[in-house]
């Protein structure tokens, strides 16, 4: 589905990504994790075609990303940034309709006669019906992020890229957002790649994790293989306990207190 071959990207003297090779199969849900400045968002920019690698190649469905025109790429791949949508004057309905842009002809007409039914089903699913005529500027951050997800869903992509989608959300909206994405992914067989800072959420919702550090690929595998105390210390420079989630059994991270800062180590 997606193949990254020896991809590297630099900005001046900063080597943001160093010779990354990675393959994503159809229908997988990947979380990309690592400390700040490790190259996570840069990797998403290369996969989305927003930026080109300095060398190496990114391919989608067997074709180089660079070979797609913007509309063709938008029919296959959608991107949701961490800030979703700014609080502008467009209504929720108008924003979701923007997701149909890749399917409009040169006169701006929708070719798919089922588009209106699709719009309504998305608003129902995301509980946006009562907000349809509200301007984004009047919505909370969680409501705007749901509207942004609705726009992405209207594209009907095969691949969804999420760049820290829960950063500005409180814990309730974080869970709600990830449940919506996971449900959509399962029903449609989507391929999802999400940059994540919350490692516990990543473990709960992602099938596999890719770990970056200082632009290099450190590890990849299932959360049970990746989330361990050794990796947390070597990559994130924190001491931790890993426990099994009581409902799902997936690993969850508990931080130890830092004795160097006057705290006692866990277990003291």
N, C-alpha and C positions, 0 to 999 in steps of 0.2 A: 504493500500500500504506500508506505513512505520509506524511502531509503536515503540515509545520510552517509556519504562516502568521503572520508578524509576531509571534512569541511573545516575551514579555518577562517577566522575573521579578526582583523586588527583595526584599531583606531589610533593612528599615529604609533606611539611606542607601546600602547596597551594591546596585549594579545588577548582579546575577549574570548576566543575559542581556539583550541589547539587540536587540529587533526581528529575531529570527532567522527566516528563511524557508528551507525545505529540503524536498526531496522524495526519498523512498526507494522505489525500485521493488521489486516482488516478486523474491526470490531474490538480491538484492545482499548483499554483505558489506562493510559500512562500518566504518572505524576513525575514532574521534573523538579528535583529538590537540590538544595545546596545553599551555602551562605550568600550573603549579599555580595554582588560583584563576581559571581562564579560563572556567569555567561548564560544563565537560564533564559532571560528575555531576548538576548541576542540569538540564541538557537531558535526560538519561536519566530523571530523576524526573518531568519533565513528560510525556515520551512514555509512561512506564509508568502514568501516572494517579495516582502517589503524591502529587504536588502539582499544583495548577492554575496556569496562567499568570496573571499580573496582567492582561494583555490579549493578544489574538491567540488562535489556536486550533490544537489538535493533533487530527488525525483519523487513524483507522485503518480501512482498507477503506471509505473514503467516509463514515464516521460519526464524529462527535466522540467523543474518548476519554471525555468526561464522560457520554456517553449509555449507556455499557456498565455493567451491574452487575458486581460483583467476580467472580462465577463466569464470566460470559460473557467478560469480558476475559481471565481466566486460561486460557480455552480457546484464545485466539488469541495471547496474549503471555506470555512467561515472562522472569523477571529473575534473574540470578545476580550477587550482590554480590562485591566483591573478597575478603572474608573467608570466602566460601562458607558454611560451617556452623560454629557454635561447637562446641567439644569437649564435647558433652552426652552423656547416657546412652542415647540412642536407638541402635538398631543400624542398620547400613547398609541392611538390607532394609526396616526401618520408615521410614527417611528417604525411600527411593525410592518406597515406597508412598504417602507424603504427596503426591507429585506427582499422584496420581489424584484429589485432592480435588475439582477442578472437575467431575468426572464422577460424583460420588456423588449419590444421591437424598437426600431429606430424612431417610431412615432410616439414612443412611450406607452404603448398598449400592452396589456398582459395577454399572452398567448394561451395560458392555461385557464379554462373556463371554471375551474374549481378553486380559484384563488380566494374568492370571498369566503367560501366554506372553510378553507384552510385558516384564514385570518381569524375567523370566529372560534375555531377549535383551539387555536393557540391561546387566544385571550381567555377562553374558558379554562383551559388547562392551567394557566398561570394565574388564574383568578384576577384578571385584569379587566373584566367586563365593566365593572362599576367605575373604572378609571379611564375608560376608553377615550373620553373627550376631555380629560384633564391634561393640562400642560405639564411637561416634565418638571418645570421650575416649581410646581406646587407639590411635588412628590417627595417622599423620604428616599434615602439612599437605597434601602432595600427594594422599594417599589420601582425605582429607576433601573436597578440591576435586573429586575424581572422583565421590565420593558426591553432592556438591551438583549436579554436572552430570547425574548419573543421575536425580535428583529432577526437574530441569528437563526432561530427555528424556521422563520419564513423563507430563508434561503434554501432550505431542504438540502443541506450539504451532506457529504459523505464523511468529511473530517471536520472536527471542531477543535480549535486552538483556544485555550483559556489562559490568560496571563494574570495570575494572582487574583482570581475572580471574587474572592471573599475578603479581600484586604480591608475594605471600608465598612464591612457589615458586622453587626453584633452577632452574638453566638446563635441566636434563634434564626436569623436570616442566613447565616452561614450554613446551618444544617438544612434549612429549607431549600436554598439554592443548590446545594450539592445533591439533595434528594431529587430535585427536578431534573438536573443534568443526568444523573445516574438512571432515572426512570426512562428518559428520552433515549439515552444511549442503548439501554437494553431492548427497548421496543423497536428501534429503527436499525439496530446493528451498527451504530455509529462508531467511528474511530475517534477517540478523544485524547488529546494531549493537554495537560494542565500544569502550569507552573504553580507550585504550592509552597507556602511558607509554614503552614500548620501541618506538622508531620503526622499528628494523630488523625486529622481529616484525610490526609493523603493515604494513610494506611487503611482507613475505613472504606474509602470509595475507589481507590485505584487498584487495578489488577497487578500492575508492575510499576517499579520506580527506577528512574534514571538519576544518578547522583553526579553532580558537577562540582568541581572545586578549582578555583583559579583558572577557569577556562578549559580544564582537562576533565575527561570522563573518568570517574573514580570507580563506579560500580553500576550494575543494573541487575534487576531481578524482582522477584515477588517481595512484598513488604516483609514477610517473615524471614527473608534472606538478607534484607538490607538494613532493617531497623534493629540494630544491636548496639550495645554499649561501646564496642570498639570503634565502629563507624561513626557514632555520634561524637566520640572524643577526637578522632583523627580529622574529621571533616568540619565539625561545628565547634570544636574545642570546648565541649561541655561534658560533664560526667552525668550519667543517667542510669536509671533502672528501667528495664523493659518488662512490661506486664502484659498478660493476655486480656483482651477485652472480654468481659463476662458474658456478652451476648454472642459475639462472632468469633472470638478466639484470635483475632488479628492483633499484632503487637501495638502497644500504646506506650508512649514515652512519659516517664516521670523524671524530672530534673532533680539532681542532687543539689543541696546547698553548697555554696562555694566557701570552703574554709579559708581561702586566701583573702576573702573580703570580710572576714570576721564572722562567717556563718559556720555552722557545724555540718560535717558530712552526714548524709542520710545514713541512719543506722547507729549513729553515736548515742 
